Amino acid sequence: MTHSAKSILVFGIYIVLLGIILVVAPNVLLGVFGMPPTTEVWIRVLGVIVGILGYYYIQAARNSLIPFFRATIYGRTVVLISFIVFAILGLADPLLILFGVIDFLGGIWTALALRGERT
């Protein structure tokens, strides 16, 4: 497995675990961000979607889907920018930016790995 595929695999596992937490114990995660607990189903629906997204990452890594790897670099950058904007607008606790930073750093890891594999 290439370094870029490993970066995508690790990120996919992280996303699957995050999805599981959102489905099984969403209020634990919400509490970390100072958000009120919820009984709404939507946070669990999001967890299912996040988990499936993680599955896609894992499958892309297993199949070395380089175009997908490249696309994630831009998407993970948008996540960080969006979370920063949400915090600035007061829509979310600034701690949410940490998740964006994790996404962004994962994107940098993938970008550097792809660059190294090109040479």
KEBAVEX-170719 format. One record per atom (N, C-alpha, C): residue number from 0; atom name; y, z, x. Coordinates in nm, 4 decimals. Layout:
   nr  atom     north        up      east
  NUM    CA         Y         Z         X
...
end
This chain:
   nr  atom     north        up      east
    0     N   -0.1179    0.0000    0.0855
    0    CA    0.0000    0.0000    0.0000
    0     C    0.1241    0.0000    0.0900
    1     N    0.2181   -0.0852    0.0584
    1    CA    0.3414   -0.0932    0.1375
    1     C    0.4283    0.0304    0.1144
    2     N    0.5272    0.0482    0.2024
    2    CA    0.6188    0.1618    0.1870
    2     C    0.6991    0.1497    0.0571
    3     N    0.7400    0.0282    0.0232
    3    CA    0.8161    0.0114   -0.1017
    3     C    0.7289    0.0452   -0.2224
    4     N    0.6029    0.0045   -0.2192
    4    CA    0.5116    0.0369   -0.3297
    4     C    0.4904    0.1880   -0.3385
    5     N    0.4817    0.2552   -0.2241
    5    CA    0.4662    0.4011   -0.2255
    5     C    0.5885    0.4683   -0.2870
    6     N    0.7074    0.4155   -0.2574
    6    CA    0.8287    0.4752   -0.3142
    6     C    0.8286    0.4613   -0.4661
    7     N    0.7810    0.3490   -0.5151
    7    CA    0.7738    0.3260   -0.6596
    7     C    0.6646    0.4126   -0.7221
    8     N    0.5522    0.4265   -0.6530
    8    CA    0.4432    0.5100   -0.7025
    8     C    0.4878    0.6557   -0.7166
    9     N    0.5510    0.7079   -0.6130
    9    CA    0.5985    0.8468   -0.6169
    9     C    0.6982    0.8655   -0.7304
   10     N    0.7902    0.7713   -0.7450
   10    CA    0.8888    0.7816   -0.8524
   10     C    0.8206    0.7735   -0.9886
   11     N    0.7200    0.6875   -1.0010
   11    CA    0.6458    0.6761   -1.1261
   11     C    0.5769    0.8056   -1.1635
   12     N    0.5182    0.8724   -1.0661
   12    CA    0.4527    1.0011   -1.0921
   12     C    0.5566    1.1037   -1.1380
   13     N    0.6709    1.1060   -1.0704
   13    CA    0.7803    1.1961   -1.1091
   13     C    0.8217    1.1708   -1.2541
   14     N    0.8358    1.0452   -1.2915
   14    CA    0.8788    1.0096   -1.4266
   14     C    0.7712    1.0476   -1.5298
   15     N    0.6448    1.0257   -1.4968
   15    CA    0.5371    1.0651   -1.5887
   15     C    0.5411    1.2162   -1.6115
   16     N    0.5572    1.2928   -1.5030
   16    CA    0.5635    1.4387   -1.5164
   16     C    0.6841    1.4817   -1.6006
   17     N    0.7961    1.4170   -1.5797
   17    CA    0.9148    1.4468   -1.6599
   17     C    0.8886    1.4164   -1.8076
   18     N    0.8242    1.3047   -1.8348
   18    CA    0.7899    1.2689   -1.9725
   18     C    0.6986    1.3723   -2.0362
   19     N    0.6005    1.4203   -1.9607
   19    CA    0.5086    1.5221   -2.0130
   19     C    0.5844    1.6499   -2.0476
   20     N    0.6760    1.6901   -1.9602
   20    CA    0.7561    1.8102   -1.9876
   20     C    0.8373    1.7917   -2.1156
   21     N    0.8967    1.6738   -2.1324
   21    CA    0.9768    1.6485   -2.2522
   21     C    0.8922    1.6507   -2.3793
   22     N    0.7672    1.6120   -2.3702
   22    CA    0.6787    1.6132   -2.4873
   22     C    0.6256    1.7540   -2.5142
   23     N    0.5814    1.8223   -2.4092
   23    CA    0.5118    1.9502   -2.4255
   23     C    0.6064    2.0692   -2.4350
   24     N    0.7098    2.0714   -2.3509
   24    CA    0.7992    2.1881   -2.3454
   24     C    0.9441    2.1446   -2.3254
   25     N    0.9984    2.0697   -2.4202
   25    CA    1.1332    2.0153   -2.4002
   25     C    1.2407    2.1228   -2.3867
   26     N    1.2235    2.2340   -2.4544
   26    CA    1.3276    2.3367   -2.4510
   26     C    1.3386    2.4045   -2.3151
   27     N    1.2323    2.4032   -2.2375
   27    CA    1.2398    2.4556   -2.1009
   27     C    1.3378    2.3711   -2.0204
   28     N    1.3219    2.2410   -2.0285
   28    CA    1.4110    2.1505   -1.9542
   28     C    1.5535    2.1575   -2.0088
   29     N    1.5670    2.1620   -2.1393
   29    CA    1.7007    2.1718   -2.1988
   29     C    1.7705    2.3000   -2.1532
   30     N    1.6953    2.4081   -2.1451
   30    CA    1.7516    2.5350   -2.1022
   30     C    1.8042    2.5304   -1.9602
   31     N    1.7367    2.4568   -1.8736
   31    CA    1.7812    2.4425   -1.7349
   31     C    1.9209    2.3812   -1.7307
   32     N    1.9497    2.2946   -1.8245
   32    CA    2.0787    2.2270   -1.8286
   32     C    2.1773    2.2950   -1.9224
   33     N    2.1432    2.4149   -1.9662
   33    CA    2.2347    2.4901   -2.0509
   33     C    2.2526    2.4295   -2.1885
   34     N    2.1567    2.3504   -2.2297
   34    CA    2.1647    2.2881   -2.3618
   34     C    2.0872    2.3734   -2.4614
   35     N    2.1299    2.3743   -2.5870
   35    CA    2.0606    2.4575   -2.6864
   35     C    1.9196    2.4043   -2.7140
   36     N    1.8291    2.4939   -2.7463
   36    CA    1.6938    2.4496   -2.7814
   36     C    1.6975    2.3621   -2.9066
   37     N    1.5960    2.2816   -2.9209
   37    CA    1.5903    2.1914   -3.0356
   37     C    1.4520    2.1937   -3.0987
   38     N    1.4486    2.1653   -3.2255
   38    CA    1.3217    2.1463   -3.2955
   38     C    1.3089    2.0016   -3.3418
   39     N    1.4110    1.9227   -3.3083
   39    CA    1.4095    1.7800   -3.3437
   39     C    1.2974    1.7082   -3.2675
   40     N    1.2427    1.6071   -3.3275
   40    CA    1.1344    1.5316   -3.2657
   40     C    1.1855    1.4346   -3.1583
   41     N    1.3146    1.4025   -3.1616
   41    CA    1.3669    1.2961   -3.0762
   41     C    1.3513    1.3226   -2.9270
   42     N    1.3591    1.4468   -2.8854
   42    CA    1.3424    1.4771   -2.7438
   42     C    1.1984    1.4472   -2.7010
   43     N    1.1049    1.4701   -2.7928
   43    CA    0.9648    1.4389   -2.7627
   43     C    0.9405    1.2869   -2.7657
   44     N    1.0089    1.2195   -2.8567
   44    CA    1.0005    1.0727   -2.8597
   44     C    1.0499    1.0174   -2.7260
   45     N    1.1623    1.0712   -2.6786
   45    CA    1.2134    1.0298   -2.5476
   45     C    1.1109    1.0586   -2.4385
   46     N    1.0431    1.1733   -2.4474
   46    CA    0.9403    1.2070   -2.3494
   46     C    0.8282    1.1050   -2.3448
   47     N    0.7859    1.0571   -2.4607
   47    CA    0.6821    0.9538   -2.4661
   47     C    0.7324    0.8270   -2.3971
   48     N    0.8546    0.7877   -2.4279
   48    CA    0.9118    0.6667   -2.3677
   48     C    0.9250    0.6825   -2.2161
   49     N    0.9728    0.7976   -2.1721
   49    CA    0.9874    0.8236   -2.0281
   49     C    0.8503    0.8197   -1.9608
   50     N    0.7510    0.8813   -2.0235
   50    CA    0.6160    0.8797   -1.9666
   50     C    0.5607    0.7390   -1.9541
   51     N    0.5828    0.6570   -2.0551
   51    CA    0.5372    0.5174   -2.0504
   51     C    0.6114    0.4414   -1.9415
   52     N    0.7412    0.4674   -1.9271
   52    CA    0.8176    0.4052   -1.8189
   52     C    0.7562    0.4426   -1.6830
   53     N    0.7190    0.5682   -1.6675
   53    CA    0.6534    0.6109   -1.5443
   53     C    0.5228    0.5376   -1.5212
   54     N    0.4479    0.5174   -1.6276
   54    CA    0.3226    0.4407   -1.6182
   54     C    0.3507    0.2983   -1.5684
   55     N    0.4587    0.2382   -1.6182
   55    CA    0.4956    0.1041   -1.5713
   55     C    0.5252    0.1046   -1.4216
   56     N    0.5974    0.2062   -1.3760
   56    CA    0.6261    0.2185   -1.2334
   56     C    0.4969    0.2263   -1.1533
   57     N    0.4040    0.3088   -1.1989
   57    CA    0.2773    0.3256   -1.1272
   57     C    0.2007    0.1941   -1.1216
   58     N    0.1956    0.1233   -1.2337
   58    CA    0.1239   -0.0048   -1.2351
   58     C    0.1940   -0.1097   -1.1480
   59     N    0.3253   -0.1084   -1.1483
   59    CA    0.3994   -0.2019   -1.0625
   59     C    0.3704   -0.1731   -0.9154
   60     N    0.3627   -0.0452   -0.8802
   60    CA    0.3316   -0.0077   -0.7418
   60     C    0.1909   -0.0523   -0.7049
   61     N    0.0966   -0.0290   -0.7930
   61    CA   -0.0427   -0.0661   -0.7651
   61     C   -0.0583   -0.2171   -0.7483
   62     N    0.0300   -0.2940   -0.8109
   62    CA    0.0201   -0.4403   -0.8056
   62     C    0.1274   -0.5052   -0.7188
   63     N    0.2010   -0.4234   -0.6440
   63    CA    0.3053   -0.4724   -0.5516
   63     C    0.4005   -0.5723   -0.6172
   64     N    0.4572   -0.5345   -0.7288
   64    CA    0.5477   -0.6229   -0.8030
   64     C    0.6893   -0.6112   -0.7460
   65     N    0.7141   -0.6836   -0.6394
   65    CA    0.8397   -0.6758   -0.5655
   65     C    0.9617   -0.7013   -0.6542
   66     N    0.9615   -0.8002   -0.7437
   66    CA    1.0798   -0.8181   -0.8297
   66     C    1.1102   -0.6930   -0.9129
   67     N    1.0067   -0.6243   -0.9574
   67    CA    1.0280   -0.4986   -1.0308
   67     C    1.0896   -0.3942   -0.9379
   68     N    1.0386   -0.3853   -0.8153
   68    CA    1.0930   -0.2890   -0.7186
   68     C    1.2428   -0.3107   -0.7017
   69     N    1.2816   -0.4368   -0.6843
   69    CA    1.4240   -0.4687   -0.6657
   69     C    1.5063   -0.4314   -0.7888
   70     N    1.4535   -0.4612   -0.9058
   70    CA    1.5264   -0.4317   -1.0296
   70     C    1.5500   -0.2817   -1.0454
   71     N    1.4548   -0.2005   -1.0009
   71    CA    1.4710   -0.0556   -1.0167
   71     C    1.5849   -0.0014   -0.9316
   72     N    1.6143   -0.0666   -0.8227
   72    CA    1.7228   -0.0197   -0.7356
   72     C    1.8540   -0.0180   -0.8132
   73     N    1.8811   -0.1234   -0.8851
   73    CA    2.0042   -0.1318   -0.9642
   73     C    1.9999   -0.0358   -1.0828
   74     N    1.8864   -0.0302   -1.1509
   74    CA    1.8735    0.0588   -1.2659
   74     C    1.8919    0.2039   -1.2297
   75     N    1.8361    0.2452   -1.1175
   75    CA    1.8476    0.3853   -1.0773
   75     C    1.9892    0.4189   -1.0322
   76     N    2.0630    0.3199   -0.9843
   76    CA    2.2040    0.3411   -0.9513
   76     C    2.2853    0.3621   -1.0790
   77     N    2.2553    0.2842   -1.1808
   77    CA    2.3253    0.2979   -1.3095
   77     C    2.3005    0.4359   -1.3696
   78     N    2.1806    0.4897   -1.3519
   78    CA    2.1507    0.6235   -1.4031
   78     C    2.2467    0.7248   -1.3420
   79     N    2.2637    0.7210   -1.2100
   79    CA    2.3542    0.8159   -1.1443
   79     C    2.4968    0.7997   -1.1957
   80     N    2.5449    0.6778   -1.2014
   80    CA    2.6821    0.6533   -1.2484
   80     C    2.6989    0.7045   -1.3921
   81     N    2.6011    0.6769   -1.4770
   81    CA    2.6087    0.7205   -1.6176
   81     C    2.6127    0.8721   -1.6276
   82     N    2.5300    0.9405   -1.5514
   82    CA    2.5258    1.0863   -1.5580
   82     C    2.6551    1.1481   -1.5056
   83     N    2.7138    1.0865   -1.4053
   83    CA    2.8436    1.1340   -1.3559
   83     C    2.9497    1.1187   -1.4659
   84     N    2.9504    1.0048   -1.5319
   84    CA    3.0467    0.9808   -1.6403
   84     C    3.0243    1.0811   -1.7539
   85     N    2.8978    1.1062   -1.7905
   85    CA    2.8688    1.2033   -1.8962
   85     C    2.9244    1.3410   -1.8595
   86     N    2.9096    1.3800   -1.7344
   86    CA    2.9592    1.5113   -1.6901
   86     C    3.1118    1.5142   -1.6922
   87     N    3.1749    1.4083   -1.6449
   87    CA    3.3221    1.4014   -1.6429
   87     C    3.3789    1.4083   -1.7842
   88     N    3.3129    1.3424   -1.8778
   88    CA    3.3590    1.3416   -2.0176
   88     C    3.3233    1.4702   -2.0922
   89     N    3.2523    1.5591   -2.0259
   89    CA    3.2140    1.6845   -2.0909
   89     C    3.0991    1.6700   -2.1885
   90     N    3.0276    1.5594   -2.1818
   90    CA    2.9149    1.5366   -2.2722
   90     C    2.7870    1.6035   -2.2233
   91     N    2.7844    1.6387   -2.0957
   91    CA    2.6650    1.6997   -2.0377
   91     C    2.7052    1.7949   -1.9264
   92     N    2.6183    1.8896   -1.9010
   92    CA    2.6377    1.9829   -1.7898
   92     C    2.6331    1.9033   -1.6593
   93     N    2.7217    1.9331   -1.5661
   93    CA    2.7203    1.8611   -1.4380
   93     C    2.5862    1.8691   -1.3638
   94     N    2.5030    1.9665   -1.3986
   94    CA    2.3708    1.9766   -1.3379
   94     C    2.2867    1.8520   -1.3652
   95     N    2.3191    1.7808   -1.4750
   95    CA    2.2480    1.6570   -1.5076
   95     C    2.2607    1.5553   -1.3951
   96     N    2.3691    1.5633   -1.3209
   96    CA    2.3911    1.4706   -1.2097
   96     C    2.2763    1.4799   -1.1087
   97     N    2.2151    1.5981   -1.0982
   97    CA    2.1022    1.6152   -1.0060
   97     C    1.9914    1.5152   -1.0359
   98     N    1.9614    1.4938   -1.1647
   98    CA    1.8598    1.3948   -1.2001
   98     C    1.9035    1.2547   -1.1573
   99     N    2.0321    1.2266   -1.1725
   99    CA    2.0839    1.0975   -1.1284
   99     C    2.0741    1.0813   -0.9779
  100     N    2.0990    1.1887   -0.9058
  100    CA    2.0880    1.1845   -0.7589
  100     C    1.9436    1.1567   -0.7180
  101     N    1.8487    1.2211   -0.7873
  101    CA    1.7068    1.1958   -0.7580
  101     C    1.6743    1.0487   -0.7808
  102     N    1.7206    0.9936   -0.8913
  102    CA    1.6997    0.8508   -0.9189
  102     C    1.7613    0.7648   -0.8091
  103     N    1.8858    0.7950   -0.7749
  103    CA    1.9580    0.7158   -0.6760
  103     C    1.8895    0.7215   -0.5392
  104     N    1.8486    0.8408   -0.4977
  104    CA    1.7809    0.8544   -0.3681
  104     C    1.6481    0.7789   -0.3680
  105     N    1.5793    0.7814   -0.4817
  105    CA    1.4572    0.7022   -0.4929
  105     C    1.4866    0.5539   -0.4785
  106     N    1.5975    0.5102   -0.5353
  106    CA    1.6380    0.3698   -0.5225
  106     C    1.6719    0.3335   -0.3793
  107     N    1.7371    0.4240   -0.3092
  107    CA    1.7682    0.4000   -0.1681
  107     C    1.6394    0.3908   -0.0868
  108     N    1.5454    0.4805   -0.1137
  108    CA    1.4168    0.4770   -0.0452
  108     C    1.3495    0.3414   -0.0658
  109     N    1.3475    0.2945   -0.1900
  109    CA    1.2869    0.1646   -0.2198
  109     C    1.3616    0.0521   -0.1496
  110     N    1.4941    0.0548   -0.1534
  110    CA    1.5740   -0.0510   -0.0896
  110     C    1.5489   -0.0560    0.0611
  111     N    1.5487    0.0592    0.1248
  111    CA    1.5246    0.0629    0.2699
  111     C    1.3830    0.0165    0.3036
  112     N    1.2872    0.0561    0.2209
  112    CA    1.1492    0.0130    0.2439
  112     C    1.1363   -0.1386    0.2291
  113     N    1.2001   -0.1938    0.1275
  113    CA    1.1967   -0.3394    0.1093
  113     C    1.2619   -0.4111    0.2259
  114     N    1.3741   -0.3592    0.2713
  114    CA    1.4441   -0.4198    0.3856
  114     C    1.3556   -0.4182    0.5096
  115     N    1.2881   -0.3063    0.5330
  115    CA    1.1998   -0.2947    0.6482
  115     C    1.0787   -0.3877    0.6404
  116     N    1.0326   -0.4137    0.5200
  116    CA    0.9165   -0.5016    0.5025
  116     C    0.9541   -0.6477    0.5168
  117     N    1.0808   -0.6789    0.4994
  117    CA    1.1274   -0.8173    0.5108
  117     C    1.1283   -0.8637    0.6553
  118     N    1.1519   -0.7689    0.7469
  118    CA    1.1626   -0.8077    0.8879
  118     C    1.0289   -0.8216    0.9535
end
